[in-house]
Amino acid sequence: MHSESASPETEPNEPILADLIDDEDGESISGDMSTVSITSSILAYRKRYGRTYENSQSTEYWAPNDAQQNYGLDLTHVGLFFTLGEKLFLAPVEEPKRVLDIGTGTGIWAIDFGDEHPEAEVTGTDLSPIQPAVVPPNVKFVIDDCLLDWTWPEDHFDFIHIRAMYGSVPDWVDLYSKAYTHLAPGGWIQDLEMDVKLQSDHVKLTPDHVFNVWADAFYRAGQKMGRSFDICKGHTMRDNLKAAGFVDIVEKKIKAPMHLWPSDQKLKRAGELFLEALEQSVEGYANLLLMDLLGWYREEVEVLLGLFRKEMRDKSKCAWVET
Ligand SMILES: C[S@@+](CC[C@H](N)C(=O)[O-])C[C@H]1O[C@@H](n2cnc3c(N)ncnc32)[C@H](O)[C@@H]1O
């Protein structure tokens, strides 16, 4: 009936074939109800470290919402499209009438889905009003905090899509339970979460390698916020969906490559897009979490970012992240 999209037998153990021959380098929300309209306070973004952040009064989100970060989100969207074999989703959804994209970001997935399914009415929600004004007629965006009580009718949606909400959700079973309540019987949910750790099948990365130092810092930050960054690890997502009442759960573990190292042309393209997305996003990822939350000095963060950028740009690392 309901599903999450990868299964224990599809752990991401299969290495991606590498191609290292060429040299390319490369309004305020009141009460505890969701779905409110935009007021000036939501548009008055918080400014920090030369970047802007959303200004919801109910939930603070850890990454910036400015043009640079949003460009990274759009690049990641296209990278995931290629990683999923030029698909927007893997759940076996057929002729959906009502679709909800929670934490839609720039709304790029909702817009692409709306174009692909003109028969569907697609709603994207987010804390930040960062979605374009001109969208397909069957797509709309609403400022909505998914952690509050949902105001959508029950048994309403045919498909609920969640992507990259890691570090934003204190209780995943609660979020999935809300989705279960508001999905029509026979509806589907798909959640695609990404790890923050870059790994490699081709190069040994020691525990003190910057990819591991980076990931450990984010895992610590997630623990401190009570909003985990390692939600896609193990079978946590599958278990949470099951606890929320979902059945027919399919768990898929997929490697998203970083850089142009894969020999498969679609994955090579994905890797190129993920690398550029990370170029745009790393600083924004680090600011609030490492400095404000973990108390690092700016200089320490700059050093980490420098090392991280150097290594992520090294194609020979053949790096990938688990999704
Ligand atoms: C990493 S971005 C992913 C955006 C989009 N899902 C995608 O894959 O392109 C996470 C998004 O979740 C939004 N978000 C975080 N907490 C939220 C909440 N409680 N309710 C609604 N949106 C939230 C953020 O504002 C941000 O746009």
The ligand as an SDF file (V2000), in Angstrom:
LIG
                    3D

 27 29  0  0  0  0  0  0  0  0999 V2000
   17.9520   20.5120    2.0060 C   0  0  0  0  0  0  0  0  0  0  0  0
   16.5160   21.4140    1.5650 S   0  0  0  0  0  0  0  0  0  0  0  0
   15.7310   20.2780    0.4200 C   0  0  0  0  0  0  0  0  0  0  0  0
   14.7460   20.9760   -0.4860 C   0  0  0  0  0  0  0  0  0  0  0  0
   13.9750   20.0420   -1.4340 C   0  0  0  0  0  0  0  0  0  0  0  0
   13.2320   19.0030   -0.7200 N   0  0  0  0  0  0  0  0  0  0  0  0
   14.9040   19.4220   -2.4370 C   0  0  0  0  0  0  0  0  0  0  0  0
   15.2140   18.2360   -2.3100 O   0  0  0  0  0  0  0  0  0  0  0  0
   15.3280   20.1390   -3.3610 O   0  0  0  0  0  0  0  0  0  0  0  0
   15.4820   21.2640    2.9910 C   0  0  0  0  0  0  0  0  0  0  0  0
   14.2650   22.1730    2.9120 C   0  0  0  0  0  0  0  0  0  0  0  0
   13.3880   21.8240    3.9880 O   0  0  0  0  0  0  0  0  0  0  0  0
   12.8130   23.0190    4.4760 C   0  0  0  0  0  0  0  0  0  0  0  0
   12.3660   22.7620    5.8580 N   0  0  0  0  0  0  0  0  0  0  0  0
   13.1350   22.5350    6.9380 C   0  0  0  0  0  0  0  0  0  0  0  0
   12.3530   22.3480    8.0330 N   0  0  0  0  0  0  0  0  0  0  0  0
   11.0660   22.4660    7.6000 C   0  0  0  0  0  0  0  0  0  0  0  0
    9.8000   22.3900    8.2570 C   0  0  0  0  0  0  0  0  0  0  0  0
    9.7320   22.1730    9.5730 N   0  0  0  0  0  0  0  0  0  0  0  0
    8.6790   22.5560    7.5100 N   0  0  0  0  0  0  0  0  0  0  0  0
    8.7660   22.7970    6.1730 C   0  0  0  0  0  0  0  0  0  0  0  0
    9.9360   22.8820    5.4940 N   0  0  0  0  0  0  0  0  0  0  0  0
   11.0670   22.7230    6.1980 C   0  0  0  0  0  0  0  0  0  0  0  0
   13.9310   24.0380    4.3950 C   0  0  0  0  0  0  0  0  0  0  0  0
   13.4390   25.3650    4.4210 O   0  0  0  0  0  0  0  0  0  0  0  0
   14.5910   23.6580    3.0650 C   0  0  0  0  0  0  0  0  0  0  0  0
   14.0370   24.3840    1.9930 O   0  0  0  0  0  0  0  0  0  0  0  0
  1  2  1  0
  2  3  1  0
  2 10  1  0
  3  4  1  0
  4  5  1  0
  5  6  1  0
  5  7  1  0
  7  8  2  0
  7  9  1  0
 10 11  1  0
 11 12  1  0
 11 26  1  0
 12 13  1  0
 13 14  1  0
 13 24  1  0
 14 15  1  0
 14 23  1  0
 15 16  2  0
 16 17  1  0
 17 18  1  0
 17 23  2  0
 18 19  1  0
 18 20  2  0
 20 21  1  0
 21 22  2  0
 22 23  1  0
 24 25  1  0
 24 26  1  0
 26 27  1  0
M  CHG  2   2   1   9  -1
M  END
$$$$
